[in-house]
Amino acid sequence: MALTEDIIALARQYGRYGYRRVTALLRDAGWHVNRKRVERIWRREGLKVPQKQPKRGRLWLNDGSCIRLRPEYPGHVWSYDFVEGRTHDGRKFRILSIIDEASRECLALPVARRLRSEDVLAALAELFVTRGPPAHIRSDNGPEFIATAVQQWLAKIGVKTLYITPGSPWENGYCESFNGSMRDELLNGEIFYTLAEARILIEAWRRHYNPAS
């Protein structure tokens, strides 16, 4: 924990440094740590050297530092992403995982053969009614998330979008971790004979996964 805090502090102080130069600074400060370990923490915490001209809701804070926007309270930052599964007949289905980053609660797991931007809107609308909208929502640059209709609707409600850098899934680490757990604990070991059965079992797993309130 102390090492992670020092890495974050150095990343804030030296905004243009990457993990290699931060590793050298840590060693100068007395840490006996190798570069690979620093790189793992760096990726896990979503740190990176910022671009000179951040574009379209990147993860940088207003001061231009390279620390991604971190959740401070439930409802501050949600994140969402897709994961794929199959029924027994080999047909694919998609799951939209929606996570509250602060509480780590999975808010919803809609399941369908196809999930388009309008389905994303429907899932969010239902959650906004019951939970209220978050301040920010984080995602990759998939067409369902960057669709004009989705961006305009979120902007109208006052939800700010945070799009991760293409090819950097670790920047959406909460969803990546959750989807990995769902695949390991459920999707890889369960046989879904129908889509309806998949919906029931996936929802049951979601309720089991969520931390006790």
HELIX and SHEET records of a PDB file:
HELIX    1   1 ALA A    2  GLN A   13  1                                  12    
HELIX    2   2 TYR A   19  ASP A   28  1                                  10    
HELIX    3   3 ARG A   35  ARG A   44  1                                  10    
HELIX    4   4 SER A  117  ARG A  131  1                                  15    
HELIX    5   5 PRO A  143  ILE A  146  1                                   4    
HELIX    6   6 THR A  148  ILE A  157  1                                  10    
HELIX    7   7 PRO A  169  ASN A  172  5                                   4    
HELIX    8   8 GLY A  173  MET A  182  1                                  10    
HELIX    9   9 ARG A  183  LEU A  187  3                                   5    
HELIX   10  10 LEU A  195  TYR A  209  1                                  15    
SHEET    1   A 5 CYS A 106  ALA A 108  0                                        
SHEET    2   A 5 LYS A  92  ASP A 100 -1                                        
SHEET    3   A 5 VAL A  77  ARG A  86 -1                                        
SHEET    4   A 5 HIS A 136  SER A 139  1                                        
SHEET    5   A 5 LYS A 160  TYR A 163  1                                        
SHEET    1   B 3 CYS A 106  ALA A 108  0                                        
SHEET    2   B 3 LYS A  92  ASP A 100 -1                                        
SHEET    3   B 3 VAL A 111  ALA A 112 -1                                        
END                                                                             
